[in-house]
Structure formats: C-alpha cells, structure tokens
Amino acid sequence: MKEKNEVWQGTLAIMVLRTLDVLGPQHGYGIACRIEQISQDLLSVNHGTLYPVLLKLEQEGSITSEWGVSENNRRARFYRLTRAGKKALQAEKLHWEQTTEIIARFLALESGSE
Amino acid sequence: MKTLRRAWNRFAGSLVGQRREADLAEELESHIRMLTEENVRRGMSAVEARRAALVTFGGVEATKESYRDQRGLPAFAALRRDIRYALRGMRRNPVFTAVAVLCLALGIGANTAIFSLFNAVMLRSLPVSHPEQLVFFHYVHPDGDLSAVRRLSSGYGNTSLPYATYEAFRDHARMLAGVFVFVSSGTEGNGLTVDIGGRPLTADGEMVTGEYFSLLGLTPVCGRAIADSDLTAGSPNVAVISHRFWLREFGGETSAVGRSVTVNGVPFSIIGVAPPEFSGLHGTVPDLWFPLRPMPALRPWGSRAASNESAFADRRYWWCAIGGRLKPGVTRSQLLSETQYLFRQSITAGLDKVPPNLPTLAVSDASPVFELLRRQFSVPLRILMITAALVLLIACANVATLLVARAKSRQKEIGVRLAIGASRARIIGQLLTESVLLSLCGGALGLLFALWGGSVLLRLIIGTRHTTPLNVSPDVTVLAFAAVVSLATGVLFGLAPAYRSARTDLARQLTEVASSTTPRRGLTRTLVASQVALSVVLLFGAGLFLRTFRNLDAQKLGFERQNLLLFEVDPERSGYSGARGIALHNQLLERIQRLPGVRSVTFSQVALLSGDRNTSPGATDRGALTPPGQPDEVYYNRVGPRFFETMGMRVLLGRGVTSHDTQTGHPTAVVNQSWARAYFPNENPIGHRISVGQKFIPQQAYEIVGVAEDAKYHEMRGAPPRTVYISYGATWERTRRMCFAVRAAVAQGALAASVSDAIRDVDPNLPLFNVRTQRQQIEQALGQERMLAHLSSFFGALAVLLVAIGIYGTLSYAVTQRTGEIGIRMALGARRMAVVWMILRESLLVAGIGLVAGLPVALAFSRLAASTLFGVTAYDRATIAATVIILCATAAVSGFLPANRASRVDPIRALRHE
C-alpha cells in the first residue's frame, strides 16, 4: 500500500510543479482541474490527494503559499513556484526523460530476435 | 538538503497548534465550494452538486488525516498521545501507581547509590587537568636483599625513591613534560602541629617541588602556588593551604594570604590557597603544602634520616614519591624504557660494583592511593552491586505481577481498540509506554533516595575518622546510569504483560460474560517463584554476613574493650626531645591518674586494633629469633606502666611493666604466650633478655619479666601474633608519639574534656588528637564487615517485604477471579478449612518452587564470597535452615490473608456475582 502511495506522490508532484510553472500562481482547485484537463481524463484522482502533496512540496521549499482572492471573489490559498522549485522541476524533468529512455530501450529489445 | 529541510518542517509542524487546522479546513471547504459551483454550472441542483463535489474530492477527513501525517511526525504524535493516556491511567489508579513507583524507587535507588560509590572509587579520576597523562613511579624488587642500594630505614613502601632519581628524571627524561616530587609530612591525621594565633591543632602536610602545582594544572584560589624559587636555600618559609583548611580555620577570608602560622614550632607565611576540588594525590588529604627543601621541623618521610641535609644527597635513602606528566603522544612503555635506565644509573652511581637483583622501576597511571582503595573495596563493592541488582529484579517481578493483574481488567478496553483497527504493535507500544513511564518516575524518586543514601554509604565504608579523597556527589555518569537502568527496567517488566495483553483473542474477549474457568496463571506463578528464588539468595547472603560480623565482634580480644578512652600526643612536634619527652609522657600519666573517675591510665606506641603495627627482627641472648631474609614474625609494642592492668590483659607469669621500669630507665619486656611457646618451648623465658634488631645488643637489651595472655594486635581476624611488649623509657629511646589509654570506672561522657584540660595544665602547647574510645576503634576495624552485614540485612528484609506483597497481591487477585468457583464449591459442601487450604496451597507451592530453584544459586554465590566470611562456612546449615523457615513463614502468612477472605465468601453472593 505504502509503496504505491509514494510513487503516486512522486508523479503528482511533478505534475503540480509543471502546472505552476506554466500557469503561474494557482489555487488548489485550479491545479486539480488543470491536471485533469491535461491528462485528458486518463487520470481520475480524488482532488483531496493533492493537498498532502502540496504540503510536502512546501516543506521541501519548492513552492510557497499565501492567501488571496480567486476569480469568483472567493478567499483561496494560492501556490507559487520558487526558484528552488524551478530547479527541482528541471532536475525531475531530466530524470524522467532518462528513465523513459532506458525503459524504452529495454522494451524495444523484446521485439528483436537477438 | 531537501530531506533536512523537510525533516525540520515536519518537526516544527508537529508542534503547531490549532490555527493551521482552521486554515486547512477553510482551504478544503473553499475547494469543495468551487467544485460545487462548477457542478451547478453544468446543470445539477444545489444538493446534487454538493454531493458530486464531495465524491470528486474524496474523503475530507481522510484528506485531513493524510495532511496531518505529512505535516507532523506521526510517530512522535503517537508517543505524545500514549504518554498523556498513560498519565491519565496512573492518576486513575493512585494506589497501584504508588505501590509500583515505590517498589521501583527502592530498587533503582539502591542500585544508583551503590553505583555512585562504585563510580567514586573505581571510575573517577583525579580532579587535575588531563589526568590520563599523569604517571607515578614505584619500584618492584625481587625477593632478596636491597641493602646495597637502599637503607632499611628509608621511606614508605615501594613508592619512595631517592632524590637522585628525581634529579635524573628532571634533567634527562625527554619523554616527560615535567616531573615533581611529593612527600607526606608525618602520617594520617597527626602529622603536624599548627599554631594559628595561639591555638594549636593538628594538620597534615605535604612537601612538594616547584613543578607540582603547575604540572597538575592547579590554579590557586588566591595568592600564588609554590614555585621553584621557594626551594632555594635561605628563601623564606612559605606554605600553601588547602581550600577546606582555609574555610575551616580562616573563614575563607582573603586576608589569610600573608598571615603567619607556626608549624611544629617554625614560623611559615601563607602564600596561597589551593582550589576546592583538589584533595591531594595520597590517601591522606594535605592541609598544607611546603617547598621541598631541608626543613627538619616538618618531619618529612616519616622515619628519621641520619641528618636531613643528607637525605637529598644520600642515594641510599629512598623517601620521594615521584610523579610526572607524559609528553603528548608518548606511551607509558616508551617512558618506562627511558626512565628505567635513568633510575638504574641514579641508584648505582658511585658504587664500585653493581649488585645483582636490583629493583626495577614501574610506572602506573592511577595515583597510589586509588590503587589501595580500589583493591580494598573491589570485592565488597562487587558484592553490593550484585545484591542491589537482585533487589531490583525482585522489584521488577513484583511490578510485573501487578501489571499482569491490572491488565486482566483492561482486556475489554484492549479488545475494543483492536477491533477498531489498532495494530498489535501499537497496543504493545502503548502498554510499554505506560511501564516505562512508571519506571522513569520510580527512577526519579530512586535518584533522590540515592543522593541521600550515597554519602551515608560512604561514611559507613570509609569510617568517620579518616578524611578521604573520594567524592560521591552524582555526576553525569551516575545520572546516565540511573536513566538507563530506569528505561531498561521499564522495558523488562513491561514487555511480558504487554505482549500477553495484545495477544488476546478478540471474539472471546468481547462476547465472554464472566469466566468461570480458572484463568491462565503460568506467568504470575513464574514471576512469584522467581521473586522467591532471588530472595533466597539475598537472605542467605544476609545471614552469612550477619553471622560473620557477629562472630568477629564477639571474639575474645585478650583485653577489655569497655570504658577505654584513647587519644594520642606527639611531643616531638612541640619541641620535646630525648629524656624530656619521655618524662613528659610520665607526667601526663600522673596528671590524668589524679582525675576523678579514672581507674588507671597507660600509654602504648601502637593502639590496639587500629590497623597499625610494629614488626621487627629480634634477638635474644640466645641468638636471632628469625633467620635473616625471612619476614619478621615478631610484633613489638612500646608500652608504659600499668599497661596490662589498664588494658585488662592477664599476666600469667611474672609481672607487667611498672613505673619503676620506665622511670629508672631499666628496660623490661613482657612477652605473650605465643612468643614464649615459639622461642622458649617448655621453659620459662623470664630472666632472659631480648633486643630489637637482627643482632643481640646487650647494652640495649630488655629483660623479660613476665608472660602475658595472647591478645589481638592490629586486626580482628587471624590469631594473635607473637608479641613483645617492651617498656618505654630506656636511655637510648627517643621521644615518640604515644597513644594513651584511659580506663574509666564507669562510662563517662565528659572524660575526654577533663583529660584535655589536664593535658593543657601540663603544657598548653601540646595538642591531643585522634580522641576515640576503644569500642569505636573496633567498630572502625570492623567497618567493612559491619557495612556488609547491615546493608545485606536491609536488602534481605526488603526482598522479603517485596515477596510478601507479591504473594498477597497475586493471591488476592486470584481469589477475586475465582469467587464464582469458590462459591460453587462451598455451595456443594466444601468446608472452610478446605477452601483456605486450597488457596494457601498455591502460595506454599510457589514458595517451594522458588526455594528449590534459589538454593543452588545462593550456595554458588556464597562460594564466591567465601573469603569475606568468618566463623561460618559457605554452606552453613543453620543459615540455610533459617532462610527456608523465613521464606516459608512469609509465604504462609501473606497467603493466609487472602485464603481467609476466600473462605468467608458467601456462596449465594458469589454465584450472583457472575
């Protein structure tokens, strides 16, 4: 149970960071909607699982938060990427690309005859 | 870096309060509202929209829980909850808590007290800078004759070396950062007469070289320390005083520096005060330090030098205790090889040929006194530590049984918690938290016991007469020990009950009404039986030590110990010498004899049973008594007139020493039975003459005038040695320190005061010291045995009490559990006695098992301690019998009360009790 959660938290973290990178400061609802939108409903997660991930990122120093006013004049907490977060995002991006490259090679091997 | 940051934030998060909670709730609510609005926009009704929003969001409480887990440290939060819950539980059961904490406090406190003693004797090092770099020199000599290189009359034992060796080390030892000499002035408690403004008192002194204070890293509290410049001939007489002396005699005033005091008649000026925690490198604690240069008045090196100028130059006179500091990086063995050569050079320089069998130098790190103390107390300390550990184990077993009993009443609660979803590990963790908390409370209380008891213990062991360099005040080591023992104890007694509780069968627990079957009692039985077994060991040991002490104390000593007052005077320090000194002693005798209430008075060189002794080779007109090279077997004691009458020793043949002998200087001697049997078997030794020393010297011989009954000399154990009592007053005698013994007609409290006045009448500048009674002297001699007897009895009684509590507690509980069963039996016709016997049988059975298990262990332990016993063997049958009887009686009595209660059960009420 625990393992799945950790892997899940990892991928969710990248999605959150990238979302904030592209959209700029957002509140929790906005991030959740964006993730749903980008993944084109291949991913259907409970919005609640976002919050522990947001807290973890904040504890690590990749994002910061403050209270603000949303589009509908509603009080909401906005999250923003920090410089350290940007660097972390770059590192994660590199890591993912390398990982997928390696796995792709292995998977490509299977269909060959050697 | 990231993990560090996250860890810090999580730690901070665990301490956060309510504000963050409110923020989170608000944030989640706003998210859900936005979802709801979106749903409304899509066309759902308000209620449906909210419901769909909640579904999309997921569980709000679950989210909050995950968030909280991420925010704080879940384990830490759980621990805090456990501790709060445990504290509430402790408050709800005050009696249980009080009994458990008290048991633990006694066990842990006893262990901590004894450990602080152990720490002070064995583990602590000297309060100087870098004590691990200090080294002390002594020599080792093979059997044989050292007279070619060392005078017989020099120094103390093997820690004294010639001054030339110090010079050699100082000038040529490259591996030493520095070297110093320290020499005691006189011996314990009566070294010097110090006169401060007309008031004489006794003090101990030490003569040291200039590097002593600087090498040890001691900075004076005020004034300065002794330096090299003070050692040159002709420089003024200066002294440094100890902190304790400064507080006692000068009230801690800084004006003490510069004041003048008279030491043994010679004026000295005080130049500084030593730091408070330093108490010397010897067993005796110096009150004053002097520069090491020829100062005969200070009587360094105990015995006499031919002339004290020559003590510095005479290579054969060995009187200096030498210590030094290693250069960093040098090992002791490296140092030894360098200094061995220097030592050899220094003792053989100037000799025509090098004699064989030279002594060899040895280097040690602990100062000589700690060695002595450690050797002396190592065995009793270990015995005590084992005893204390056993008591703690018994206390643990006791608390464990209490916990098991209490756990049974909590089965429902634990069942419910398991049903809700707690893991067994969490339950065990929580129960362990409770037991560790109990034992930490017990440990804190026990530490208080130990603080108070530690100094009492030290005084019991060392005795009140001697000052000691030991310091039992608790330091970090002792506190750490107490903490570790508390924790370990908590886990030890908590684990078994916790494990048992968590292993419950859920279904049975929640559905069962009342159990009419007898509950499993294996664990409790084992615990109580092990308590009994441990108590057997303790009681048996206590019995042996008590009997040893009684046997020693009840021995016939050969003299009368009651109503005998002892004190010492040392006229030489007040300027007396030769015949004047001898006359003084006789004057004092006369004066004291005239005091009302005094039956008789005498003096002797060595006080009986003080541990001091005087042995020497001897020779009669028939030849030497002991062949040369063999150890001296003859003990001597210089005594004054009426010695035998005052001490209560019987003279079997001839007469004792009279004042006629001492005053006319006609030397006489009285020998004891053992001596007469050894050297004049089947003959009368009276009329023969004896002299002290290897060869018979007619001009310095004593005429044997009597044979006395055997009496103890210096120790309580062992047979009386062959003793010769020689009269003091011969013309070749010098003024000596003497111990006076005053036999009072009845016990008198004010005798010491009137004696002191009498002495002041004779000479106001003559202090008397070491005032005590013979009985106190004997108590001192038996100090260790008495301590062992008292402490082991205390622990034994404690063990019996704990066992009684344990048996009573478990049986009471069992009776409560079995009320239903007992009711049925009685309803069916069982008689009261049968019920009583049924319950009592339990307790006797458990006690029996414990006895059978414990006796072999007890006997094994007593074998180990056999060397400390006296008058009892390690397998003493009477003691075994006593132990068995005491424990059986305890089991019977403590079992009888619950058994009695069981028999009074009203069958009808019992059956309804279900």
Boltz contact constraints between the chains, C-beta under 6 A:
constraints:
  - contact:
      token1: [A, 28]
      token2: [B, 31]
      max_distance: 6.0
  - contact:
      token1: [A, 29]
      token2: [B, 31]
      max_distance: 6.0
  - contact:
      token1: [A, 29]
      token2: [B, 34]
      max_distance: 6.0
  - contact:
      token1: [A, 46]
      token2: [B, 58]
      max_distance: 6.0
  - contact:
      token1: [A, 47]
      token2: [B, 56]
      max_distance: 6.0
  - contact:
      token1: [A, 47]
      token2: [B, 57]
      max_distance: 6.0
  - contact:
      token1: [A, 48]
      token2: [B, 57]
      max_distance: 6.0
  - contact:
      token1: [A, 48]
      token2: [B, 58]
      max_distance: 6.0
  - contact:
      token1: [A, 48]
      token2: [B, 63]
      max_distance: 6.0
  - contact:
      token1: [A, 51]
      token2: [B, 63]
      max_distance: 6.0
  - contact:
      token1: [A, 51]
      token2: [B, 67]
      max_distance: 6.0
  - contact:
      token1: [A, 52]
      token2: [B, 66]
      max_distance: 6.0
  - contact:
      token1: [A, 52]
      token2: [B, 67]
      max_distance: 6.0
  - contact:
      token1: [A, 52]
      token2: [B, 70]
      max_distance: 6.0
  - contact:
      token1: [A, 55]
      token2: [B, 67]
      max_distance: 6.0
  - contact:
      token1: [A, 55]
      token2: [B, 70]
      max_distance: 6.0
  - contact:
      token1: [A, 55]
      token2: [B, 71]
      max_distance: 6.0
  - contact:
      token1: [A, 56]
      token2: [B, 70]
      max_distance: 6.0
  - contact:
      token1: [A, 59]
      token2: [B, 6]
      max_distance: 6.0
  - contact:
      token1: [A, 59]
      token2: [B, 9]
      max_distance: 6.0
  - contact:
      token1: [A, 60]
      token2: [B, 2]
      max_distance: 6.0
  - contact:
      token1: [A, 60]
      token2: [B, 6]
      max_distance: 6.0
  - contact:
      token1: [A, 61]
      token2: [B, 5]
      max_distance: 6.0
  - contact:
      token1: [A, 74]
      token2: [B, 30]
      max_distance: 6.0
  - contact:
      token1: [A, 76]
      token2: [B, 30]
      max_distance: 6.0
  - contact:
      token1: [A, 77]
      token2: [B, 27]
      max_distance: 6.0
